[in-house]
Amino acid sequence: MHQSHRSGGAVIVASAILLLTACSAAHPPPEGGQDGPSGRARKVGGQVAVADPAAVQANELGAVPVLMYHQLVAEPRSVYDRTPQDFRAELERLARERYVPITARDFSSGNIDIPAGTHPVVLTFDDSTVTQFRLGTDGRPASDTAVGILLDTAQKHPGFRPVATFFVNADPFGEPGGRKSLDWLVKHEFEVGNHTLRHTALGTVDDDTAQKAIADNQKAITQAVPGLSVVSMALPYGSMSHSRQLVLKGAADGVSYQHQGVYLVGANPAPSPFSADFDPGAIPRIRSQAATGPDAQFTSTAWLDKLRDGTVKRYTSGGDPKTISFPKSEAARLAPAHRRVARPY
């Protein structure tokens, strides 16, 4: 298991809020309809209102599942493969349990704008395989790809946002250069992240080679989508560079890069970005897998069970993205940089 380290994180500007009445707070809207799919606060008497954090048991210092996917295939050949049916079932579970997908960019920046009482989940995809995304002749994502299944799930569950982060390599999704594929993803609010150009295990090469592997992919991505800001990176094989800081910021051959979040391969939920335990340079992920086989205790099924039953305290939104709500008993976990906007109860 990878361990996280202490980091302050970004400071969010506070604003005034108006609490709902005790009656309305005690009776939140039904699952999937809370404040609408956008996660925006509702208006009461012309004024913005947010739920009482105690009424929704908000805990924005809780853990967040960052799920990791690779291929969707009919016959999995490794623990990194899932069937399309498995993937769909996991998305359905997440929707039922009131998770709302956000991108890695939004997670690492603390931009978690989801309805009160719901939980963020980050869906991440490595290696840019054709089973994750490809466009059909009609210009829409193929229905049997991860994007097609995600869009279908979101249509069935309006509060389940169809967003994810794709950590890509050279010629993503089987398209030379990836211009059409990456442009479609960005225009539809998906995030494109760096996974090095040739899937380089950064811990096996010197620092100059590691920086070049990252910078070369940065160049390829921005050539496909000019002006795109690439702020998230996943380490191939989870292999950290010898100099940890270079995965966050570096340059090679005149191309510079700067990441606000660097993601590992596993094997546990990530700390809240507002927690003192959050380390933007080493964010843990969870491999999507049934609770069987190698490392069964660290799979998505096992961790989602623990998050559901309270064995691991999960992040529950208070509904106001400008404050950080949590029980007073959790106050010691808050990173000092966020004290100004803390809303303990």
Secondary structure as GFF3:
##gff-version 3
##sequence-region A 1 345
A	DSSP	alpha_helix	22	26	.	.	.	ID=ss1
A	DSSP	beta_strand	42	44	.	.	.	ID=ss2
A	DSSP	beta_strand	47	49	.	.	.	ID=ss3
A	DSSP	beta_strand	66	69	.	.	.	ID=ss4
A	DSSP	beta_strand	71	72	.	.	.	ID=ss5
A	DSSP	beta_strand	81	82	.	.	.	ID=ss6
A	DSSP	alpha_helix	84	96	.	.	.	ID=ss7
A	DSSP	beta_strand	99	102	.	.	.	ID=ss8
A	DSSP	alpha_helix	104	109	.	.	.	ID=ss9
A	DSSP	beta_strand	119	126	.	.	.	ID=ss10
A	DSSP	alpha_helix	146	156	.	.	.	ID=ss11
A	DSSP	beta_strand	165	168	.	.	.	ID=ss12
A	DSSP	three_ten_helix	172	174	.	.	.	ID=ss13
A	DSSP	alpha_helix	179	187	.	.	.	ID=ss14
A	DSSP	beta_strand	191	194	.	.	.	ID=ss15
A	DSSP	three_ten_helix	202	204	.	.	.	ID=ss16
A	DSSP	alpha_helix	207	224	.	.	.	ID=ss17
A	DSSP	beta_strand	232	234	.	.	.	ID=ss18
A	DSSP	three_ten_helix	236	238	.	.	.	ID=ss19
A	DSSP	three_ten_helix	244	247	.	.	.	ID=ss20
A	DSSP	beta_strand	249	252	.	.	.	ID=ss21
A	DSSP	beta_strand	255	258	.	.	.	ID=ss22
A	DSSP	beta_strand	261	263	.	.	.	ID=ss23
A	DSSP	beta_strand	286	287	.	.	.	ID=ss24
A	DSSP	three_ten_helix	296	298	.	.	.	ID=ss25
A	DSSP	alpha_helix	300	309	.	.	.	ID=ss26
A	DSSP	beta_strand	324	326	.	.	.	ID=ss27
A	DSSP	three_ten_helix	328	333	.	.	.	ID=ss28
A	DSSP	three_ten_helix	336	341	.	.	.	ID=ss29
A	DSSP	beta_strand	342	344	.	.	.	ID=ss30
###
